[in-house]
Amino acid sequence: MKLFHNIRTLYTPTGFSARRGAEMQSIEEFENAAIFVDDRGRILNVGSFVEDRAPAPSVASSGKVSIEYIDCHGFVALPGFVDSHTHCAFAGERSDEFAMRAEGKSYQEIAKAGGGIRASVEQVRHSSMAEIVHYSKPFVERALALGTTLMEIKSGYGLAVEQERKLLKAMDELQRETPMEIVKTFLGAHAVPSGIPHGAYVTDVLDNQLPALHHLAEFCDVFMDEGYFTEDETRSICHKAKALGLKIKLHADELEATRGAETAVELGAFSADHLLKVSAEGIRALAGSRGLPPTIATLLPITALSLRAPHAPARKLIDTGCAVAIATDCNPGSAMSENMQFAFTLAVIGMQLTPEEALTAATLNGAAALDRARTHGSLERNKLADFVLYDIPSLEYLPYHIAVSDVAAVVKSGEIVAGSL
């Protein structure tokens, strides 16, 4: 067992489900804190450290135990970030599109010129699984070093059974080769590949891709938006996915308001992601989502920055009573960043979240969006000991120190996996 002690201040949301609206502001704060971790990497106790008191009575009463004391040198502790929306399995970069956007080209114009998702599809199709792992692994490792301990990765750059399988298998290899914990999402309905009629491709997703690949993923996502997949197509794909045992997430209302948020709620999706153009009706639907779990509004501020688009209406979503998460959307086209701390900063600066709301969004609510809130996203008894130690004076300093990492050490399941103490 381990006792991580001499933590200046520990900040954490609490609970085993998503926090909504004003609840997102509620953060526990412990001075001179300690985290007591069992041999399975789970938290036995957490709170202010009292040296002559057993850190966990249930353990102390069971007899003599061996405890390793780990000095955290007065650092600040936060839960590990949960990056609940990434496309971090790919091959090749698209910096040419970044330059095109600098010249004023839109997302849709770049896609029509042969760029966008289809450009990454071509790169994946010409790469082996080993090459995809080799290209993607540094992004996963850097995300971990920057404080992310749980990451979702989507497929969607294959758009055919064997190519999608290659991506999902690459995620398994990334899980084996790094300490990162990865949640896999099938996103065959990301775009329609060149040369295939739209309707024929939807049929392929329904009749070929989902039956062949559903056992390799936990979630199914659909890009429901103008120029991609319609509401009816999205419903058909999601109903088939749910029948095969997959949970649902949606790309929703990014390019236009297309009832993406409302459809996500009606389908019982764990999250509706992007929401740059979400309507007032969509916000009300998300706020009224009382399913178990509720549908999380997952916002991607790095993408808005990259696309030079107005941020999603985070303040309105929270004030209306929605549960909001933030994620990086790490991908080679519209969000080439694996840095959750940067997303955290943008959420505070660009979307007007308080640091406390941003912490809840980047941890507990992200975990809820991945159906992991019972085990991840906060520092409390019985959850995994996933936390990050920062050389900062307070929580407010984290977004204030822009685009710089102050991580001293990253702890995953009670083991130091990045940095040092």
C-alpha positions as CSV (number, residue, x, y, z in Angstrom):
1,M,0.0,0.0,0.0
2,K,1.1,3.6,-0.6
3,L,0.4,6.8,1.2
4,F,1.0,9.9,-1.0
5,H,1.4,12.7,1.6
6,N,2.6,16.3,1.9
7,I,0.2,17.5,-0.8
8,R,-0.2,21.2,-0.3
9,T,-3.8,21.3,-1.6
10,L,-6.0,18.6,-3.1
11,Y,-9.0,19.7,-5.3
12,T,-11.6,17.3,-6.6
13,P,-15.2,17.1,-7.6
14,T,-17.1,14.4,-5.9
15,G,-19.7,11.8,-6.8
16,F,-20.3,8.8,-9.0
17,S,-22.3,10.5,-11.7
18,A,-22.2,13.7,-13.8
19,R,-22.6,17.1,-12.1
20,R,-25.1,19.5,-13.7
21,G,-25.5,23.2,-13.8
22,A,-24.6,24.9,-10.6
23,E,-23.3,21.6,-9.1
24,M,-20.3,21.8,-11.4
25,Q,-19.0,24.6,-9.2
26,S,-18.8,22.4,-6.2
27,I,-15.2,21.2,-5.5
28,E,-13.8,19.6,-2.3
29,E,-10.6,21.2,-1.1
30,F,-8.2,19.6,1.4
31,E,-5.1,21.3,2.8
32,N,-2.0,19.3,3.8
33,A,-3.7,16.3,2.0
34,A,-2.9,12.7,1.6
35,I,-4.1,9.9,-0.7
36,F,-4.0,6.3,0.7
37,V,-3.9,3.7,-2.1
38,D,-4.3,-0.1,-1.8
39,D,-2.4,-2.7,-3.7
40,R,-5.0,-2.8,-6.5
41,G,-4.5,0.9,-7.2
42,R,-7.7,2.1,-5.6
43,I,-8.2,4.9,-3.1
44,L,-8.8,3.7,0.4
45,N,-9.0,7.2,1.9
46,V,-8.3,10.8,0.9
47,G,-8.3,14.0,2.9
48,S,-6.2,16.2,5.2
49,F,-3.3,14.2,6.7
50,V,-3.2,13.6,10.4
51,E,0.0,11.7,11.2
52,D,-1.1,9.8,14.3
53,R,-4.3,8.7,12.8
54,A,-4.6,5.5,10.7
55,P,-5.4,6.7,7.2
56,A,-8.0,4.0,6.7
57,P,-9.6,2.3,9.8
58,S,-10.8,-0.7,7.7
59,V,-7.1,-1.5,6.9
60,A,-5.7,-0.6,10.3
61,S,-8.2,-3.0,12.0
62,S,-7.1,-5.9,9.8
63,G,-3.7,-6.1,11.4
64,K,-0.2,-5.0,10.5
65,V,0.2,-3.7,7.0
66,S,3.2,-2.4,5.0
67,I,2.8,1.2,3.9
68,E,5.1,3.0,1.5
69,Y,5.2,6.7,2.3
70,I,5.6,8.9,-0.8
71,D,6.4,12.6,-0.3
72,C,4.6,14.8,-2.7
73,H,6.8,17.8,-1.8
74,G,4.0,20.3,-1.3
75,F,2.6,20.0,-4.8
76,V,-1.1,20.5,-5.7
77,A,-3.1,17.3,-6.6
78,L,-6.0,17.1,-9.0
79,P,-7.8,14.1,-10.5
80,G,-6.3,12.9,-13.8
81,F,-7.9,14.5,-16.8
82,V,-10.4,12.4,-18.7
83,D,-10.2,13.2,-22.5
84,S,-13.6,11.9,-23.6
85,H,-13.4,12.8,-27.3
86,T,-10.3,12.1,-29.4
87,H,-9.4,10.7,-32.8
88,C,-5.9,9.9,-31.6
89,A,-5.3,6.8,-33.8
90,F,-4.3,8.0,-37.3
91,A,-1.4,8.2,-39.7
92,G,0.0,11.4,-41.1
93,E,-0.6,15.1,-40.6
94,R,-2.6,17.7,-42.4
95,S,-0.8,21.0,-41.8
96,D,-1.6,22.1,-45.3
97,E,-5.2,22.4,-44.2
98,F,-4.1,24.5,-41.2
99,A,-2.5,26.9,-43.8
100,M,-5.7,26.9,-45.9
101,R,-7.7,27.9,-42.9
102,A,-5.3,30.8,-42.3
103,E,-6.1,31.9,-45.9
104,G,-9.8,31.9,-45.0
105,K,-11.0,28.5,-46.3
106,S,-13.8,26.9,-44.3
107,Y,-14.0,23.3,-43.0
108,Q,-16.5,22.4,-45.7
109,E,-14.4,24.1,-48.5
110,I,-11.3,22.1,-47.5
111,A,-13.4,18.9,-47.5
112,K,-14.7,19.6,-51.0
113,A,-11.2,20.1,-52.2
114,G,-10.2,16.6,-51.1
115,G,-9.0,17.5,-47.6
116,G,-10.6,16.8,-44.3
117,I,-11.6,13.4,-43.1
118,R,-11.1,11.8,-46.5
119,A,-7.4,12.9,-46.5
120,S,-6.8,11.0,-43.3
121,V,-8.7,8.0,-44.7
122,E,-6.2,7.8,-47.6
123,Q,-3.3,8.0,-45.1
124,V,-4.7,5.2,-43.0
125,R,-5.4,3.0,-45.9
126,H,-1.8,3.2,-47.0
127,S,-0.5,2.5,-43.6
128,S,0.0,-0.8,-41.7
129,M,-1.3,-1.2,-38.1
130,A,2.2,-1.0,-36.9
131,E,2.7,2.3,-38.7
132,I,-0.5,3.7,-37.2
133,V,0.7,2.6,-33.7
134,H,4.1,4.1,-34.3
135,Y,2.6,7.4,-35.4
136,S,-0.1,7.6,-32.7
137,K,1.9,6.5,-29.7
138,P,3.8,9.7,-29.1
139,F,0.4,11.6,-28.9
140,V,-0.9,9.2,-26.3
141,E,2.4,9.4,-24.3
142,R,2.4,13.2,-24.4
143,A,-1.2,13.3,-23.3
144,L,-0.3,11.2,-20.3
145,A,2.7,13.4,-19.5
146,L,0.3,16.4,-19.7
147,G,-2.1,14.9,-17.1
148,T,-4.6,12.8,-19.0
149,T,-5.1,9.3,-17.4
150,L,-8.2,8.1,-19.3
151,M,-8.7,8.8,-23.0
152,E,-11.4,7.9,-25.5
153,I,-10.2,7.2,-29.1
154,K,-12.5,6.9,-32.1
155,S,-12.0,5.0,-35.3
156,G,-13.4,6.7,-38.4
157,Y,-10.4,7.1,-40.6
158,G,-10.9,3.7,-42.2
159,L,-14.5,3.8,-43.6
160,A,-14.4,0.1,-44.6
161,V,-14.5,-3.1,-42.5
162,E,-10.8,-4.0,-42.6
163,Q,-9.5,-0.5,-42.3
164,E,-11.8,0.3,-39.3
165,R,-10.6,-3.0,-37.8
166,K,-7.0,-2.0,-38.3
167,L,-7.7,1.2,-36.3
168,L,-9.5,-0.5,-33.5
169,K,-6.7,-3.1,-33.2
170,A,-4.1,-0.3,-33.2
171,M,-5.9,1.1,-30.1
172,D,-5.5,-2.2,-28.4
173,E,-1.8,-2.1,-29.1
174,L,-1.6,1.5,-27.8
175,Q,-3.3,0.3,-24.6
176,R,-0.7,-2.4,-24.3
177,E,2.3,-0.2,-25.0
178,T,1.5,2.8,-22.8
179,P,0.1,3.3,-19.3
180,M,-2.9,5.2,-20.8
181,E,-6.3,3.7,-20.2
182,I,-8.2,3.8,-23.5
183,V,-12.0,3.6,-24.3
184,K,-12.6,2.6,-27.9
185,T,-15.4,4.1,-30.1
186,F,-16.4,2.8,-33.5
187,L,-17.0,5.8,-35.9
188,G,-17.6,4.2,-39.2
189,A,-20.2,6.9,-39.9
190,H,-17.6,9.6,-39.9
191,A,-17.8,10.5,-43.6
192,V,-18.7,8.8,-46.9
193,P,-15.5,7.6,-48.7
194,S,-14.8,8.8,-52.2
195,G,-16.4,6.9,-55.0
196,I,-19.2,5.3,-53.0
197,P,-22.8,6.5,-53.1
198,H,-24.1,7.9,-49.8
199,G,-26.9,5.4,-49.4
200,A,-24.7,2.5,-50.3
201,Y,-22.2,3.5,-47.6
202,V,-24.9,3.8,-44.9
203,T,-26.0,0.3,-45.9
204,D,-22.4,-0.9,-45.6
205,V,-22.1,0.5,-42.0
206,L,-25.4,-1.2,-41.1
207,D,-24.9,-4.6,-42.8
208,N,-21.1,-5.1,-42.8
209,Q,-19.1,-2.8,-40.5
210,L,-21.3,-2.9,-37.3
211,P,-21.8,-6.7,-37.4
212,A,-18.1,-7.3,-38.0
213,L,-16.6,-4.8,-35.6
214,H,-19.0,-4.2,-32.7
215,H,-17.1,-6.6,-30.4
216,L,-14.0,-4.5,-30.8
217,A,-15.5,-1.3,-29.4
218,E,-17.5,0.0,-26.4
219,F,-19.3,2.9,-28.1
220,C,-20.6,3.8,-31.5
221,D,-20.5,7.4,-32.7
222,V,-22.1,9.1,-35.8
223,F,-21.2,12.4,-37.3
224,M,-24.8,13.8,-37.6
225,D,-24.4,17.1,-39.4
226,E,-25.0,18.9,-42.6
227,G,-23.2,17.2,-45.4
228,Y,-22.5,14.1,-43.3
229,F,-25.3,11.9,-41.9
230,T,-28.9,12.7,-41.5
231,E,-31.1,12.3,-38.5
232,D,-32.8,9.2,-40.0
233,E,-29.5,7.6,-40.9
234,T,-28.1,8.4,-37.5
235,R,-31.1,6.8,-35.8
236,S,-30.8,3.6,-38.0
237,I,-27.1,3.3,-37.2
238,C,-27.5,3.9,-33.5
239,H,-30.5,1.5,-33.2
240,K,-28.4,-1.2,-34.9
241,A,-25.4,-0.4,-32.7
242,K,-27.5,-0.6,-29.5
243,A,-29.0,-3.9,-30.5
244,L,-25.4,-5.2,-30.9
245,G,-24.5,-4.0,-27.4
246,L,-22.8,-0.7,-28.1
247,K,-23.3,2.5,-26.2
248,I,-24.0,5.7,-28.1
249,K,-22.3,9.0,-28.6
250,L,-22.9,11.6,-31.3
251,H,-21.0,14.3,-33.1
252,A,-23.8,16.9,-32.9
253,D,-24.6,20.4,-34.2
254,E,-21.0,21.3,-35.1
255,L,-21.5,22.8,-38.6
256,E,-25.2,23.6,-38.4
257,A,-28.1,23.1,-36.0
258,T,-29.5,19.7,-37.2
259,R,-31.3,18.5,-34.1
260,G,-28.1,16.7,-33.1
261,A,-28.5,17.4,-29.4
262,E,-32.2,16.5,-29.3
263,T,-31.5,13.3,-31.2
264,A,-28.7,12.3,-28.8
265,V,-31.0,12.7,-25.9
266,E,-33.8,10.8,-27.6
267,L,-31.4,7.9,-28.3
268,G,-30.1,7.8,-24.8
269,A,-26.6,8.8,-25.9
270,F,-23.9,9.2,-23.3
271,S,-22.8,12.4,-24.9
272,A,-23.5,15.0,-27.6
273,D,-20.2,16.4,-28.8
274,H,-19.1,19.7,-30.4
275,L,-22.4,21.7,-30.2
276,L,-21.0,24.9,-31.8
277,K,-24.4,25.5,-33.4
278,V,-26.6,23.9,-30.8
279,S,-30.1,25.4,-30.8
280,A,-32.1,26.6,-27.8
281,E,-34.3,23.5,-28.2
282,G,-31.1,21.4,-28.1
283,I,-29.9,23.1,-24.9
284,R,-33.3,22.5,-23.3
285,A,-33.3,18.9,-24.3
286,L,-29.8,18.3,-22.8
287,A,-30.9,20.1,-19.6
288,G,-34.0,18.0,-19.4
289,S,-32.1,14.7,-20.0
290,R,-32.9,12.7,-16.9
291,G,-31.9,9.3,-18.2
292,L,-29.4,7.1,-16.4
293,P,-27.0,8.4,-17.4
294,P,-28.0,11.9,-18.6
295,T,-26.6,13.0,-22.0
296,I,-23.4,15.0,-21.4
297,A,-22.7,18.1,-23.5
298,T,-19.0,17.5,-24.5
299,L,-17.4,20.7,-25.7
300,L,-14.2,20.9,-27.7
301,P,-12.7,24.4,-27.3
302,I,-9.4,23.6,-29.2
303,T,-11.5,22.7,-32.3
304,A,-13.3,26.0,-32.2
305,L,-10.0,27.8,-31.9
306,S,-8.5,25.9,-34.8
307,L,-11.6,26.5,-37.0
308,R,-11.8,30.2,-36.0
309,A,-15.4,29.5,-35.0
310,P,-17.3,30.9,-32.0
311,H,-17.1,28.6,-29.0
312,A,-20.0,26.4,-28.0
313,P,-22.4,28.3,-25.6
314,A,-21.0,26.7,-22.5
315,R,-22.2,29.4,-20.1
316,K,-25.8,29.0,-21.4
317,L,-25.6,25.2,-21.3
318,I,-24.4,25.2,-17.6
319,D,-26.8,28.0,-16.5
320,T,-29.7,26.0,-18.1
321,G,-28.8,23.0,-16.0
322,C,-26.8,20.8,-18.4
323,A,-23.9,18.5,-17.5
324,V,-20.9,19.8,-19.5
325,A,-17.6,18.0,-20.2
326,I,-14.5,19.3,-22.1
327,A,-12.2,17.3,-24.3
328,T,-9.4,18.0,-26.8
329,D,-10.8,16.4,-30.0
330,C,-7.2,15.5,-30.8
331,N,-7.1,14.9,-34.6
332,P,-4.9,15.7,-37.5
333,G,-7.3,18.1,-39.1
334,S,-9.1,20.5,-36.8
335,A,-7.5,20.0,-33.4
336,M,-3.9,19.0,-33.5
337,S,-3.4,19.0,-29.7
338,E,-3.4,16.3,-27.0
339,N,-3.1,18.9,-24.3
340,M,-6.1,18.8,-21.9
341,Q,-4.6,21.6,-19.8
342,F,-4.8,23.8,-22.9
343,A,-8.5,22.8,-23.4
344,F,-9.0,23.6,-19.7
345,T,-7.5,27.1,-20.2
346,L,-9.6,27.8,-23.3
347,A,-12.8,26.7,-21.4
348,V,-12.1,29.4,-18.8
349,I,-10.9,32.1,-21.2
350,G,-13.1,31.4,-24.3
351,M,-16.2,29.7,-22.8
352,Q,-16.4,31.6,-19.4
353,L,-16.3,28.6,-17.2
354,T,-14.9,29.1,-13.7
355,P,-11.8,27.1,-12.8
356,E,-14.0,24.9,-10.6
357,E,-16.5,24.2,-13.4
358,A,-13.6,23.5,-15.8
359,L,-12.2,21.0,-13.4
360,T,-15.5,19.1,-13.1
361,A,-15.9,19.2,-16.9
362,A,-12.4,17.9,-17.5
363,T,-12.6,15.1,-15.0
364,L,-15.8,13.8,-13.5
365,N,-18.1,14.8,-16.3
366,G,-15.7,13.5,-18.9
367,A,-15.7,10.2,-17.0
368,A,-19.5,10.1,-17.0
369,A,-19.4,10.7,-20.8
370,L,-17.4,7.4,-21.0
371,D,-19.6,5.5,-18.5
372,R,-16.6,5.6,-16.0
373,A,-17.9,8.0,-13.3
374,R,-18.1,5.2,-10.7
375,T,-14.4,4.5,-11.0
376,H,-12.8,7.6,-12.5
377,G,-12.9,11.4,-12.5
378,S,-12.6,12.3,-8.8
379,L,-10.4,11.5,-5.9
380,E,-12.5,9.6,-3.3
381,R,-12.8,6.2,-1.7
382,N,-13.1,3.2,-4.0
383,K,-12.1,5.0,-7.2
384,L,-8.9,4.4,-9.1
385,A,-5.9,6.4,-7.8
386,D,-5.5,8.4,-11.0
387,F,-4.2,11.9,-10.1
388,V,-1.7,14.5,-11.2
389,L,0.7,16.6,-9.0
390,Y,1.3,20.1,-10.2
391,D,3.9,22.7,-9.1
392,I,1.4,25.4,-8.8
393,P,0.1,27.5,-5.9
394,S,-3.7,26.9,-6.5
395,L,-6.3,25.6,-8.9
396,E,-6.8,29.1,-10.4
397,Y,-3.1,29.1,-11.5
398,L,-3.7,26.1,-13.8
399,P,-5.6,27.9,-16.6
400,Y,-3.9,31.2,-15.8
401,H,-0.4,29.8,-16.8
402,I,-1.3,29.6,-20.5
403,A,-0.1,26.7,-22.7
404,V,2.6,25.6,-20.3
405,S,2.7,22.4,-18.3
406,D,3.3,22.6,-14.6
407,V,3.0,18.8,-14.2
408,A,5.4,17.3,-11.6
409,A,4.2,13.7,-11.7
410,V,1.3,11.7,-13.1
411,V,0.0,8.8,-11.1
412,K,-2.1,6.0,-12.7
413,S,-3.7,3.4,-10.5
414,G,-1.3,4.4,-7.7
415,E,1.9,4.1,-9.9
416,I,4.0,7.1,-11.1
417,V,3.8,6.8,-14.9
418,A,5.2,10.2,-15.9
419,G,7.5,12.8,-14.1
420,S,9.0,11.9,-10.8
421,L,8.8,12.6,-7.0
